[in-house]
């Protein structure tokens, strides 16, 4: 009986160590719209502010990238903020 318990304990320990030693799967970060989220060291290039003529008024649109955290493996998560304001057309 003691030999069976010792054998089963050894098998369980071996299986546990083998499972922990297996290679891990690299995470895959993706977005449905990659223009809104970016994973990487440096921020993507920002576009200059844009003025859109909407008929009776104009809309000033600017976009800025900001750090929004880190991935579990230490990469920086960048997200885009859009700022809109109504301005008179000239």
Contact map, one row per residue, 1 for C-alpha under 8 A:
111110000000000000000000000000000000000000000000000000000000000000000000000000000000000000
111111000000000000000000000000000000000000000000000000000000000000000000000000000000000000
111111100000000000000000000000000000000000000000000000000000000000000000000000000000000000
111111110000000000000000000000000000000000000000000000000000000000000000000000000000000000
111111111000000000000000000000000000000000000000000000000000000000000000000000000000000000
011111111100000000000000000000000000000000000000000000000000000000000000000000000000000000
001111111110000000000000000000000000000000000000000000000000000000000000000000000000000000
000111111111000000000000000000000000000000000000000000000000000000000000000000000000000000
000011111111100000000000000000000000000000000000000000000000000000000000000000000000000000
000001111111110000000000000000000000000000000000000000000000000000000000000000000000000000
000000111111111000000000000000000000000000000000000000000000000000000000000000000000000000
000000011111111100000000000000000000000000000000000000000000000000000000000000000000000000
000000001111111110000000000000000000000000000000000000000000000000000000000000000000000000
000000000111111111000000000000000000000000000000000000000000000000000000000000000000000000
000000000011111111100000000000000000000000000000000000000000000000000000000000000000000000
000000000001111111110000000000000000000000000000000000000000000000000000000000000000000000
000000000000111111111000000000000000000000000000000000000000000000000000000000000000000000
000000000000011111111100000000000000000000000000000000000000000000000000000000000000000000
000000000000001111111100000000000000000000000000000000000000000000000000000000000000000000
000000000000000111111100000000000000000000000000000000000000000000000000000000000000000000
000000000000000011111110000000000000000000000000000000000000000000000000000000000000000000
000000000000000001111111000000000000000000000000000000000000000000000000000000000000000000
000000000000000000001111100000000000000000000000000000000000000000000000000000000000000000
000000000000000000000111110000000000000000000000000000000000000000000000000000000000000000
000000000000000000000011111000000000000000000000000000000000000000000000000000000000000000
000000000000000000000001111100000000000000000000000000000000000000000000000000000000000000
000000000000000000000000111110000000000000000000000000000000000000000000000000000000000000
000000000000000000000000011111000000000000000000000000000000000000000000000000000000000000
000000000000000000000000001111100000001000000000000000000000000000000000000000000000000000
000000000000000000000000000111110100000000000000000000000000000000000000000000000000000000
000000000000000000000000000011111101100000000000000000000000000000000000000000000000000000
000000000000000000000000000001111100000000000000000000000000000000000000000000000000000000
000000000000000000000000000000111111100000000000000000000000000000000000000000000000000000
000000000000000000000000000001111111110000000000000000000000000000000000000000000000000000
000000000000000000000000000000001111110000000000000000000000000000000000000000010000000000
000000000000000000000000000000101111110000000000000000000000000000000000000000110000000000
000000000000000000000000000000101111111000000000000000000000000000000000000011110000000000
000000000000000000000000000000000111111100110000000000000000000000000000000011100000000000
000000000000000000000000000010000000111110000000000000000000000000000000001111000000000000
000000000000000000000000000000000000011111100000000000000000000000000000001111000000000000
000000000000000000000000000000000000001111100000000000000000000000000000001100000000000000
000000000000000000000000000000000000000111110000000000000000000000000000000000000000000000
000000000000000000000000000000000000010111111000000000000000000011000000000001000000000000
000000000000000000000000000000000000010001111100000000000000000010000000000000000000000000
000000000000000000000000000000000000000000111110000000000000000000000000000000000000000000
000000000000000000000000000000000000000000011111000000000000001110000000000000000000000000
000000000000000000000000000000000000000000001111100000000000011000000000000000000000000000
000000000000000000000000000000000000000000000111110000000000011000000000000000000000000000
000000000000000000000000000000000000000000000011111000000001111000000000000000000000000000
000000000000000000000000000000000000000000000001111100000001110000000000000000000000000000
000000000000000000000000000000000000000000000000111110000111100000000000000000000000000000
000000000000000000000000000000000000000000000000011111000111100000000000000000000000000000
000000000000000000000000000000000000000000000000001111111110000000000000000000000000000010
000000000000000000000000000000000000000000000000000111111110000000000000000000000000000000
000000000000000000000000000000000000000000000000000011111100000000000000000000000000000000
000000000000000000000000000000000000000000000000000011111100000000000000000000000000000010
000000000000000000000000000000000000000000000000000011111110000000000000000000000000011110
000000000000000000000000000000000000000000000000001111111111000000000000000000000000011110
000000000000000000000000000000000000000000000000001111001111100000000000000000000001111000
000000000000000000000000000000000000000000000000111100000111110000000000000000000011111000
000000000000000000000000000000000000000000000000111100000011111000000000000000000111100000
000000000000000000000000000000000000000000000011110000000001111100000000000000000111000000
000000000000000000000000000000000000000000000111100000000000111110000000000000011110000000
000000000000000000000000000000000000000000000100000000000000011111000000000000011100000000
000000000000000000000000000000000000000000110100000000000000001111100000000001111000000000
000000000000000000000000000000000000000000100000000000000000000111110000000001111000000000
000000000000000000000000000000000000000000000000000000000000000011111000000111100000000000
000000000000000000000000000000000000000000000000000000000000000001111100000111100000000000
000000000000000000000000000000000000000000000000000000000000000000111110000111000000000000
000000000000000000000000000000000000000000000000000000000000000000011111111110000000000000
000000000000000000000000000000000000000000000000000000000000000000001111111110000000000000
000000000000000000000000000000000000000000000000000000000000000000000111111000000000000000
000000000000000000000000000000000000000000000000000000000000000000000111111000000000000000
000000000000000000000000000000000000000000000000000000000000000000000111111100000000000000
000000000000000000000000000000000000001110000000000000000000000000000111111110000000000000
000000000000000000000000000000000000001110000000000000000000000000111110011111000000000000
000000000000000000000000000000000000111100000000000000000000000000111110001111100000000000
000000000000000000000000000000000000111100100000000000000000000011111000000111110000000000
000000000000000000000000000000000001110000000000000000000000000011110000000011111000000000
000000000000000000000000000000000011100000000000000000000000001111000000000001111100000000
000000000000000000000000000000000000000000000000000000000000001111000000000000111110000000
000000000000000000000000000000000000000000000000000000000000111100000000000000011111000000
000000000000000000000000000000000000000000000000000000000001111000000000000000001111100000
000000000000000000000000000000000000000000000000000000000011110000000000000000000111110000
000000000000000000000000000000000000000000000000000000000011100000000000000000000011111000
000000000000000000000000000000000000000000000000000000001111000000000000000000000001111100
000000000000000000000000000000000000000000000000000000001111000000000000000000000000111110
000000000000000000000000000000000000000000000000000000001100000000000000000000000000011111
000000000000000000000000000000000000000000000000000010011100000000000000000000000000001111
000000000000000000000000000000000000000000000000000000000000000000000000000000000000000111
